[in-house]
Amino acid sequence: MRVLAVGFALPNPEVDNYSFAQAPSFFDYDAVVVDPSAVSRLIEEVIDQAGEHVTNSREPVNNGATSPIGTGLADLLRRRQMETERLLALGRPIVCFAYPNVYHHRVAGFTGCDRYFWLPAPSGMQYRESHLLPGDGSTVITTDSEHPFASYVDAFKKRLGYRAYFADAIPNFSEFGHVFARSAGGAAVGVELTVGAGRIVFIPPVAEPGASSDRHPLAKTIVDCLRRLLGREAEGPAPLWLKEYTLPGLAELETQHETATSAVAEAQGQLAEAKANLQELDKYRRLLWQEGKYGLEATARDAFSLLGFQITPSLDEPCALFADSDKILLEVEGAPAEVGMEPHYRLRRRLEEAIAESGKRQKGVLLVNGFRLKTPADRATQYSNALRVAAESMRYCLLTSTQLFEVTKRHLEGDQQIAGAFRRRLAASEGVFDLDSLVAAGQPQPSETANSAPTT
């Protein structure tokens, strides 16, 4: 049995110990043990450049785009997600020390990244409140002595300190979840989840595990639990001579199993690739209904980047667009009704600070998504009249996210001229952006479709 331990050293001959960045492909192992808190630490260290992290092939990991000399953090994280999906599709287990979820907002190019982004969840459940909740306690009681990980709880019950628990009262939990350990108050702190052909076992972590030499009993117990979970009680692989002792039909069944396993693995790889491609394209539709930094602004940055703008890299920094010799300060606002003056005040402050610093007038664009929950065809004017007047007075551009969506859509449809024309027009625009005149100035007309967004 080959076990991969990620972020938590388990000294044992059957275990390979690596960090989340440096580990080999997850699906090459019989089982994987992960410390999600270590995953979070690694992500933040890469973002803050607080430590050197490399992949298994010794490529440096950075919080940016993948290049010939380094791997982008977002790409590494998505790779682990696909590897985990494939591992579970092969029917192999994952063991996680249970911690509450946290978000990692600063991962470049990965909106919505959290501690458990890489781990598939059963249908109808998610690894966040109100399904996975934070908690603190030191009393853990086995409720199913037959479960393979009951011996882990029993062996280390005096050293366990649970940090999270599952809401096992949610609808249909019994269809995919099984509780084998609870806190003194009955909270589900030891849980096995079925995800496709695989299983995910959440166990409470050991408080203060101590030096590496103290971890040998812990490692042996976890390996023994995994062996029982996999149906392998004896240590080591089956002896070679066992192949000489066959049974009627066994060879045919082994062939069928190998063929089916190969087909599942191939299909899972295709599914993961299709899912990634779908998410990469579908994100632009968020322009039509989202709001906020991580909903609307992150997507807008991706759209502007697709259209040829250079973008301020960190989502935590005020955004600026760069095209040719132009620098354009960007502010974004979405609202369920018309957008009022609040984003104007933010942009005005930045424009005035830029003037004070450089002595020159600075260009700006305010992207708004008003009446965001209505279909674009049924929306009234998305911004207040006061905001329109303010944009004209301050000489910055007022752009709607439906207009940005339309330009993005035309670019993806193959319009070779729209991106360059849009960059030039945006840099020169003051007041309300006029997409109709941009199209009329030589852009090909799009086909009439039911889902075309309006240009105002």
Order of alpha helices (4+ residues) and beta strands (2+ residues): beta-beta-beta-alpha-beta-beta-alpha-beta-beta-beta-alpha-beta-alpha-beta-beta-beta-alpha-alpha-alpha-beta-beta-beta-alpha-beta-alpha-beta-alpha-alpha-beta-alpha
